[in-house]
Amino acid sequence: KLPEGLKRIEEAAFSDCNKIKSITLNKNLEHLGEYNFTKWTSLKKITVAKGNKHFIIKKGVLYSKDMKKLYVYPAAMKGKTKFTIPKSVDYVCGYAFSDNKYLRKVTVKHKVNFGEVSFANSKSLKKVVFEKPYGYSPEFENCKKLETVILPEGIKGIGSWKFAGCQNITHINLPTTIKFIGEGAFFNCKNLT
């Protein structure tokens, strides 16, 4: 539980806290830097103190109060296997879905920008569907159960190592708008046909 006087948490201040199961963001917290939930593999619940003007929880997920930024989908939150990113969200923070244990399908119905390593090491993720074009593919490195990724027309490229270690991926469509595929993008994708 964070102290009431705390107003800012800078980038990666609490990364690699893999034993924390819950956190309460205090009433006066105004700023939460990116990468603060990196490798929080045991995180089940986030609470925002009543009266906080900058953050909100919706169905267990932490967002900015205006719902434009998705900070984190707790890695150990049980009960859901599917998730659709809300239409109000225009940015997903780095590591927001990484190390997730239970999500199997994520759908993105609109243009969203993704921070680094957004989905890496997700344990159960099997399918991701992007319905609208966006700049570059987010990172799915070491999503060992990932089987299918549907990329929309309009995507410009797949960066280096984005799907590396996705051993069960069997199919990925490459839209005509792709101009480059980075080094090692599909490294160790043994079943990709």
C-alpha positions, 0 to 999 in steps of 0.5 A: 500500500502506497503512502498518501503523500506519494505523488509520483512513481517514475519509470521502472521504479518497481520492476521485477517485483515478482512476489507482489500479489496486490497493490493499492495506489494512493489517493494523491498519486498523479504520475505512474511511469511506464514499466512499473509492472514489469515481471509482476508475475504474481499480481492478482489485484490492483486497487485505486484509493477513493478520490484519486483523480488520475487512475481508474480500475475497470474489470480489474485492469488499471487505466488512466482516468480518461481511459486513454492509457492502459497501464497493466492487465494483472498477470495473475488475475483469474476468471477471464480468458478473453479481453478486448482493448476498450475503444477509448484506449490509444496507448498500451504501456510496455509490459502491460500483458507480459507474463500473463498466466490466464489470457488466451485471446486478445482482440484489438478493434481500433488503432492502438500504439503499444509500448515495448514488450507488451505481450512477451512471456504470456503463458496461455495466449493462443490468439491475437486479432488486430482489426485495424491498421497500426504502425508496427507489431507489438512484441510477443516474444516467448509466448509459447502457446501462441498459435495465430496472429491476425495482422491488419492491412496497413501495418508497416512492419514487424520489428526484430525478435517480435515473435521469437520463441513462439514455438506453437505459432503455425500461421501468420498473415503478412499484409501487403502493406508490410515494408520490412521484417526485422532480424530474428522476427520469427526465430525459433518459431518451429511450427510456423508453416 
